[in-house]
Amino acid sequence: MESSSSEPVMSFRTRKWVRPEDLNANATLFGGSLLRWIDEEAAVYAIIQLGHQRVVTKYMSEIVFVSSAREGDIVEIGLVATKFGRTSLTMRAEARNLFTQQSILTIDELVFVNVDADGRPAPHGYTEITYDRDRVPRGDLQR
């Protein structure tokens, strides 16, 4: 799933409706709400990519707020895996307004780490990004 420039294609699959409780004092989307949504979706994406249920957020690069959203807007969150490390997965994120397609926020790097039962980094065993959902943890769930 790559574009003609060999850049991975961003997949916008998660959508969130901006509700009154998501607003700041300026009646626009609170940045903390948006970051919570992105972190949650990125964790789910990492679980699917790594095939393990125990992942943690390690790093987020500069967060660039481009525009805002208001009550009633629908925000799409897009993620794309860009690199595998021995224990980690790096991805890029963007949030945009579903109706206008205007970018709201970009994050060039989010790094998630696969951890063992004691919370220490553990090899995940993958070297290639998949866009299939065949790595979802099955009967051997790590809890």
C-alpha positions in Angstrom: 0.0 0.0 0.0 2.4 2.7 -1.2 2.0 5.8 -3.3 3.9 6.3 -6.6 6.6 8.2 -4.7 7.2 5.1 -2.6 6.1 6.9 0.5 3.7 4.8 2.6 0.1 5.8 2.3 -1.5 7.3 5.3 -4.7 5.4 6.3 -7.5 7.5 7.9 -9.7 5.0 9.7 -10.6 6.5 13.0 -13.1 9.2 13.3 -14.0 11.2 16.4 -17.0 13.5 16.8 -16.0 16.8 18.6 -18.4 17.1 21.5 -18.8 19.8 24.2 -16.6 18.0 26.7 -13.7 18.1 24.1 -13.7 21.9 23.9 -11.3 24.3 25.5 -12.1 27.9 26.8 -12.0 29.2 23.2 -14.8 26.7 22.2 -12.3 24.8 19.9 -11.0 21.3 20.3 -8.8 20.9 23.3 -5.3 19.7 22.2 -5.2 17.2 25.1 -8.3 15.5 23.8 -6.9 15.2 20.3 -3.5 13.9 21.7 -5.4 11.3 23.8 -7.3 10.1 20.7 -4.1 9.8 18.7 -2.2 8.0 21.4 -5.0 5.5 21.8 -5.4 4.9 18.1 -1.6 4.6 17.7 -1.4 2.0 20.5 -4.1 -0.1 18.7 -2.2 0.3 15.4 1.0 -0.8 17.1 -0.7 -3.9 18.7 -2.0 -4.9 15.2 1.4 -4.3 13.5 3.4 -6.1 16.2 0.9 -8.8 17.0 1.4 -8.3 20.7 -1.0 -6.7 23.2 1.6 -5.1 25.5 3.0 -1.9 23.9 3.9 1.5 25.4 4.3 4.9 24.0 8.1 5.7 24.0 8.4 9.0 22.1 6.4 11.6 20.2 8.3 14.1 18.1 7.3 17.7 17.7 3.5 18.1 17.6 2.4 20.7 15.1 -1.0 22.2 15.5 -2.1 23.5 12.0 -5.7 24.4 12.6 -8.5 23.7 15.0 -11.9 22.0 15.1 -15.1 23.0 16.6 -18.1 21.3 18.2 -19.8 19.0 15.7 -16.8 18.6 13.5 -15.6 15.1 12.8 -11.9 14.5 13.1 -10.1 11.8 11.2 -6.9 10.3 12.6 -4.5 8.8 10.2 -1.4 6.7 10.9 1.2 5.0 8.9 4.0 2.7 10.0 7.4 4.0 8.8 10.0 1.8 10.5 10.5 -1.2 12.7 13.2 -1.4 15.3 14.1 -4.6 17.2 11.6 -3.8 19.9 9.9 -0.8 18.5 7.6 0.5 15.8 7.8 4.1 14.5 4.8 5.7 12.8 3.6 9.1 11.5 0.3 10.7 12.4 -2.1 13.3 11.1 -5.5 14.5 12.2 -7.7 16.3 9.8 -11.2 17.6 9.5 -13.4 15.1 7.7 -15.5 17.7 6.0 -12.9 20.2 4.9 -9.9 17.8 4.7 -7.9 20.5 6.4 -5.0 19.2 8.5 -5.5 19.9 12.2 -2.3 18.3 13.6 0.8 16.4 12.4 3.3 14.3 14.3 6.3 13.1 12.3 7.3 10.3 14.7 5.5 8.3 17.3 7.5 5.4 18.7 5.9 2.5 20.4 7.9 -0.3 22.2 6.9 -3.9 22.7 7.4 -4.8 26.3 7.5 -8.1 28.3 5.5 -8.9 31.5 7.9 -6.9 33.6 7.6 -3.8 31.3 11.0 -4.2 29.8 11.6 -3.8 26.0 11.2 -7.1 24.2 11.9 -8.1 20.6 8.7 -8.4 18.6 10.2 -10.5 15.8 9.0 -8.4 12.8 11.0 -6.5 10.2 8.3 -5.6 7.7 5.2 -3.4 7.9 1.9 -5.2 7.1 -1.4 -3.7 6.1 -3.2 -6.9 6.8 -4.9 -7.6 10.1 -3.3 -11.0 10.5 -1.0 -10.0 13.4 -3.8 -9.4 15.8 -3.0 -11.3 19.0 -4.9 -14.5 19.2 -5.0 -17.2 21.8 -1.6 -16.4 23.3 -2.6 -12.9 24.6 0.1 -11.2 26.6 -1.5 -9.6 29.6 
